[in-house]
Amino acid sequence: MADFDIIVVGSGCAGAVAAYTAASAGKSVLVVERGNFAGAKNMTGGRIYSHSLKKVFPDFEQEAPLERKITHERMAFMDPASQMAIDFTSPELAEEGKDSYSVLRAPFDQWLAEKAEDAGAEYICGIAVEELLKDEGGKVVGVRAGEDEITAEVVIVAEGVNTLLCERSLGNARPKASQMAVGIKEVFELPASQIEDRFLVPEGEGAAMLFVGDCTHGNVGGGFLYTNKDSISLGLVATISIAADGANEVPVYQMLEDFKNHPAVAPIIKGAKLVEHSGHMVPEGGYDMVPQYIFDGCLVAGESAGLCMNMGYQVRGMDFAVASGQMAGQAAVKALDAGDTSAAGLASYKQAMEDSFVIKDLATFRKWPHTMEGWSSMFTDYPVMVKEIFNAMFSVDGEPQKPLMKRMMPIVKQRGLFKLAGEVRKAVKSL
């Protein structure tokens, strides 16, 4: 007889929700978390779209350690000395079911772990699972963590983006360098009133901001900023191929320093105290990097299954993780109740995933990661072109002005009108 019905590896959004779901159904659940506590190893820009969380915890707004409801969306094109930003706010962004919140992962993940423990899950922290145990037929039957071998009917792997177990024990291929990014983030303390003044948001509300262009010195990637209650999360994401390229003249850590000193960013964090610096890998390959996620005795959820999507104007991962964790927990319970924890017995997980927004959204925007990877002008010339257009629009020097269109067209024609139209058309089709 197995030691537990279910073992969950990792206590991020996917793992904790899977554990909560299964424990709430009366199953014996063990969570093995390599950090000293849930959230100790997690780092993110810090935004969760609430729709999937609400399905698991209907009253999460009253319980979860949320920072600010995001009601302002900003996007900025940057060249070395200028930016063109779009600032959008709407009551719909705050509507239930469409709302999103900034979060700090350490307290948020600890809250999720407490919910799982309250439901009956047991926790072991501070130890890494080194391999999955298998029987003679190749079915996963437990885990080896340190000197301990612990058995279970089902193992749910939610170890995060660095999918060592999936590679070692399940045979999933390591993602390509172009499908992975490195994120670096810093958190700056700033009084709540100053955050609200600098972002022109009402008390308690917040802003999310994405940057493209000079923030990564023209390389594929971008910057992000999220307002918390009394701090700001600021950082960059750049593909691993760029970050690991020794020929790259500007390493990622220097990109971040330059980004913080850019005229568009420096005033936002002026006088703020740096209290945290962290780094993390991020899956960015979209649908084409989703691996096999159902095996005999084992399910894979969250970032371990490549469930993350960077659209340039929208970054999603936590809502995918919560949903996949819930579906993995439900599938494991169903298989246990039916007495069949083979891949066939766990197949309801795949059906649920494919019927949900998780796989459907990844499939819809399947072409975008490749489009973005090959669209170098988006990160180099487009921000410069935007600067030139707005300089031509707003500059007044006392000389007689030409009609606006005659000021705009030379700037556009310089890039090739048909070339620009083709690039934009290709991008719009992939979005």
Summary of the structure (lengths in Angstrom):
residues: 431
radius of gyration: 23.2
end to end distance: 49.8
largest distance: 87.7
contacts: 1504
relative contact order: 0.15
helix: 40%
strand: 27%
